[in-house]
Amino acid sequence: MSRILLSQPDVTEIEEQFVLDAVRSGWIAPLGPHVDAFEAEVAERVGVRHALALSSGTAALHLALVHLGARPGTVVVLPSMTFAASANAVAYTGAEPVFVDSRAGDGNVDPALLIDAVDTLRAEGREVVAAMMVDLFGRACDYAEIEPALAERGVPLLEDAAEALGATYRGRAAGSFGRAAALSFNGNKIMTTSGGGMLLSDDGDLITHARKLSTQAREPMPWYEHTEIGYNYRLSNVLAALGRGQLTRLDSMIARRREIREMYISALADLPVRFLGEEPGRAHEDDNCWLTTLVVEDPAVDVTEVIATLGDSGIEARHLWKPMHLQPVFAGTQFVGSGVVDDLFVRGLALPSGSALADDDVARVCEQLTGQLAGASG
Ligand SMILES: *Cc1c(COP(=O)(O)O)cnc(C)c1O
């Protein structure tokens, strides 16, 4: 039996045709017409004015932070439960990350704690250059609470929508919140360019500056003139072509991930588990369902063992992101909260969710998981 992966790329002949076109057109040298078209298409899809295609989502976060003034002596507030890339981008700038706890319901940052953290830091005289919000596992944060509170305080919101392309919040697309947002097209994300990312914003100056920074910060002079440190962060034309092909299939890939989530919810209904984000009042129709994640509610169950046993039967499940304040590399950083994310980390797991999974694959995962958890008290 083939191995069932967590979130493998879903690529068809449509993408092959796009890549072939890029190669045959001669636009191999990094930039080209597919990059421009990819930027325009994603901007249109998300509903923002400007987009900048980059080599990764991490690069998008990094450039946005540089533009917002992140540097040694300043602070960036962000959720503890996220992929290391969010926090690494802060560390690149020399700013200090301050990590905030999540809500148990969907794992997204707790808005009240976030605002509390901002107020406390500012009362201590710290300069908070940005609050980075992460739309965890493809579900947007509670922006109705976060956006006005940050605006009132003049703290820029940077949306890490790396996992959330195609998700919406009250009718607005993930990637359209705050001063700027980052998308990722890494191999395991909802759609892929093999590796890549995008910075989105309505702020033309921000994108112009980031564009300059992403190509070694060249000044408009007849020779190579530089007044600030630049980076080599652009996306290649060939990879942008792959992205354009994926974008034509984004809606159907999201629909398939939703279907997979629904299969899990109905097949595992009798187990002692709770699905993250499945709360009254907010339907998963808003989420892109990038990963289906759940929390095992029976404390006697060792989730690490469950994941290992699934692995033995050829199924790749994973722990939720290990919180940043528990990571050795971020030892000594400040954490605001009571440890909800510590508990989510111990009790949570992500199930295979890729849009290329067959119904039989999902059934196999459900059968294995039921075998392991059915005996547990529910
Ligand atoms: C994947 C991811 C990133 C980074 O994207 P890359 O394209 O891999 O650099 C950033 N933040 C979160 C939350 C992610 O999941």
The ligand as an SDF file (V2000), in Angstrom:
LIG
                    3D

 15 15  0  0  0  0  0  0  0  0999 V2000
    4.6890   27.6750    5.5610 C   0  0  0  0  0  0  0  0  0  0  0  0
    4.5970   28.7940    6.5270 C   0  0  0  0  0  0  0  0  0  0  0  0
    5.4180   29.9190    6.4320 C   0  0  0  0  0  0  0  0  0  0  0  0
    6.6110   30.0250    5.5280 C   0  0  0  0  0  0  0  0  0  0  0  0
    6.4220   29.8160    4.2170 O   0  0  0  0  0  0  0  0  0  0  0  0
    7.6350   29.3120    3.2930 P   0  0  0  0  0  0  0  0  0  0  0  0
    7.1130   29.5560    1.9350 O   0  0  0  0  0  0  0  0  0  0  0  0
    7.8500   27.8690    3.5990 O   0  0  0  0  0  0  0  0  0  0  0  0
    8.8280   30.1440    3.6220 O   0  0  0  0  0  0  0  0  0  0  0  0
    5.2030   30.9830    7.2990 C   0  0  0  0  0  0  0  0  0  0  0  0
    4.2490   30.9290    8.2260 N   0  0  0  0  0  0  0  0  0  0  0  0
    3.4620   29.8620    8.3750 C   0  0  0  0  0  0  0  0  0  0  0  0
    2.4100   29.8990    9.4250 C   0  0  0  0  0  0  0  0  0  0  0  0
    3.6060   28.7480    7.5390 C   0  0  0  0  0  0  0  0  0  0  0  0
    2.8340   27.6770    7.7230 O   0  0  0  0  0  0  0  0  0  0  0  0
  1  2  1  0
  2  3  1  0
  2 14  2  0
  3  4  1  0
  3 10  2  0
  4  5  1  0
  5  6  1  0
  6  7  2  0
  6  8  1  0
  6  9  1  0
 10 11  1  0
 11 12  2  0
 12 13  1  0
 12 14  1  0
 14 15  1  0
M  END
$$$$
